[in-house]
């Protein structure tokens, strides 16, 4: 199946500008006053993975991990973690059916973006961001 081609169609339909880099589709997403980096990768022909990197550098990893673990306990799928010094949300989905693939990708995109946004303030508070280190 051509997941990346379908993902590009969905992003175009949603009016989201993106770039491609080494088997990754990337863009910056904005919602209200919040913005974060997004990347999609294919783990194989039928598994699409969403990564959202929040824009703050983690200074106290223990505090942040405690909050992320609490969030993970409530998730049915996906996970919050710290990677490269930044809070990250990872979510993936198997997409097997060609006839519903575009709808499934659209659902993955919308639900992942919504989950990233819904936990924004909780993660922001845990990171204890200083204005000088804030940026996307």
C-alpha positions as CSV (number, residue, x, y, z in Angstrom):
1,X,0.0,0.0,0.0
2,X,1.2,3.6,-0.6
3,X,0.7,5.0,2.9
4,X,2.9,8.1,2.4
5,X,1.1,9.0,-0.8
6,X,-2.2,8.8,1.0
7,X,-0.8,10.7,4.0
8,X,0.3,13.5,1.6
9,X,-3.2,13.6,0.1
10,X,-4.8,13.9,3.6
11,X,-2.4,16.6,4.6
12,X,-3.2,18.5,1.4
13,X,-6.9,18.1,2.0
14,X,-6.4,19.5,5.5
15,X,-4.3,22.4,4.2
16,X,-1.1,21.3,6.0
17,X,2.2,22.2,4.4
18,X,4.9,19.5,4.9
19,X,8.3,18.5,3.8
20,X,9.9,15.1,3.2
21,X,13.2,14.0,4.5
22,X,14.7,10.5,4.5
23,X,11.5,8.4,4.7
24,X,9.8,11.0,7.0
25,X,7.1,13.5,6.4
26,X,7.5,16.5,8.7
27,X,5.6,19.7,9.5
28,X,5.0,22.2,12.2
29,X,1.4,22.1,13.5
30,X,-0.3,25.1,15.1
31,X,-3.4,25.0,17.3
32,X,-4.3,28.3,19.0
33,X,-1.1,29.7,20.4
34,X,0.6,26.3,20.5
35,X,2.9,24.8,17.9
36,X,4.9,21.6,17.8
37,X,7.0,19.5,15.4
38,X,5.3,16.5,13.8
39,X,6.9,13.6,11.9
40,X,5.4,10.6,10.3
41,X,7.3,7.5,9.4
42,X,6.4,4.1,8.0
43,X,7.7,1.2,10.1
44,X,6.7,-1.2,7.3
45,X,4.2,-1.2,4.5
46,X,1.2,-1.2,6.8
47,X,2.3,0.7,10.0
48,X,2.2,4.5,10.1
49,X,3.8,6.2,13.1
50,X,3.1,9.8,14.3
51,X,5.7,11.6,16.4
52,X,4.9,15.0,18.1
53,X,7.8,16.8,19.7
54,X,6.8,19.4,22.2
55,X,8.9,22.6,21.9
56,X,10.5,22.6,25.4
57,X,13.8,21.3,26.6
58,X,13.5,19.0,29.6
59,X,15.6,20.2,32.5
60,X,14.3,18.0,35.2
61,X,13.7,14.6,33.6
62,X,12.4,12.9,36.8
63,X,9.6,15.4,37.2
64,X,8.6,15.2,33.5
65,X,8.8,11.4,33.4
66,X,6.5,11.1,36.4
67,X,3.9,13.2,34.6
68,X,4.3,11.3,31.4
69,X,4.0,8.0,33.1
70,X,0.7,9.2,34.7
71,X,-0.5,10.1,31.3
72,X,0.6,6.8,29.8
73,X,-1.4,4.9,32.4
74,X,-4.6,6.4,30.9
75,X,-3.8,5.8,27.3
76,X,-5.3,3.0,25.2
77,X,-2.6,3.4,22.5
78,X,0.5,5.5,22.0
79,X,2.9,6.8,24.6
80,X,4.5,9.9,26.0
81,X,8.3,9.9,26.6
82,X,11.4,12.0,26.5
83,X,13.6,11.8,23.5
84,X,16.6,14.0,22.6
85,X,15.8,16.2,25.6
86,X,12.2,17.0,24.5
87,X,8.8,15.6,25.5
88,X,7.5,13.4,22.8
89,X,4.2,11.7,22.0
90,X,4.3,8.6,19.7
91,X,1.3,7.0,18.2
92,X,1.0,4.4,15.5
93,X,-1.6,2.5,13.6
94,X,-1.7,-0.5,11.3
95,X,-3.5,0.3,8.1
96,X,-4.4,-2.9,6.1
97,X,-7.5,-2.1,4.1
98,X,-6.9,-0.1,0.9
99,X,-10.5,0.9,0.7
100,X,-10.5,2.6,4.1
101,X,-6.8,3.6,4.3
102,X,-7.3,7.3,3.6
103,X,-10.0,7.5,6.2
104,X,-7.8,5.6,8.7
105,X,-4.9,8.0,8.1
106,X,-7.2,11.0,8.5
107,X,-8.4,9.5,11.9
108,X,-4.8,8.8,12.9
109,X,-3.8,12.4,12.1
110,X,-6.8,14.1,13.9
111,X,-6.7,11.9,17.0
112,X,-2.9,12.2,17.4
113,X,-3.0,16.0,17.0
114,X,-5.9,16.2,19.4
115,X,-4.1,14.1,22.0
116,X,-0.9,16.2,21.7
117,X,-2.9,19.4,22.2
118,X,-5.1,18.0,25.0
119,X,-2.0,17.3,27.2
120,X,-0.2,20.5,26.3
121,X,-0.7,22.3,29.6
122,X,0.0,19.3,31.8
123,X,3.3,18.6,30.0
124,X,4.2,22.3,30.0
125,X,3.7,22.5,33.7
126,X,5.9,19.4,34.3
127,X,8.7,20.7,32.1
128,X,8.7,24.0,34.1
129,X,9.6,26.0,31.0
130,X,11.6,29.2,31.2
131,X,10.9,31.8,28.5
132,X,14.5,31.8,27.4
133,X,14.4,28.1,26.5
134,X,11.0,28.1,24.9
135,X,10.8,27.6,21.1
136,X,9.7,25.2,18.3
